[in-house]
C-alpha cells in the first residue's frame, strides 16, 4: 500500500535522539504538512535516521509530496499511530512557472438558497 499526500510544509519540530535498550543510537524529527484541500488538514509526519537531512533541504511554505506508511501499535491497552515519511520531494506541479490555481468547488449554498425557503439543516 502506497500512500501520498501533497501539501505545504508549515512546521519542522526539533530533532529528538536517544539510545535503544540494545544500545543503538536513534534520531527522529517530526514535521507538519497542511493539505491544499478546500478544508485544509494538518498532518504530523516523522522521519528517522538519514532521512532527516532530506527534510532539512526544504523550507517553511514549500509545497511537498510526501510518501508515507501508517502503523499503529498497542502499549498497555492503548493504541498509538505513527505516520512515517519514507520519501519527501517537491511537488512537481509547484515547479511549473505557470501554476494553475486549483478549481474551486461549487458553493453548496448559493446566495439565493435561503430565499428559496429550503432549510439548510446539515447533518454535522
LINNOR-V542777 format. One record per pair of residues at least 24 apart in sequence whose C-alpha atoms are under 6 Angstrom apart, sorted by the first residue. I is the first residue (numbers start at 0). J is the second residue. If there is no record, write none. Layout:
# LINNOR-V542777
i->I j->J
i->I j->J
This chain:
# LINNOR-V542777
i->2 j->66
i->2 j->67
i->3 j->65
i->3 j->66
i->4 j->64
i->4 j->65
i->5 j->63
i->5 j->64
i->6 j->32
i->6 j->33
i->6 j->34
i->6 j->35
i->6 j->62
i->6 j->63
i->7 j->32
i->7 j->33
i->7 j->60
i->7 j->61
i->7 j->62
i->8 j->32
i->8 j->59
i->8 j->60
i->8 j->61
i->9 j->59
i->9 j->60
i->44 j->82
i->44 j->83
i->45 j->83
i->45 j->84
i->46 j->83
i->46 j->84
i->62 j->90
i->63 j->88
i->63 j->89
i->63 j->90
i->64 j->88
i->64 j->89
i->64 j->90
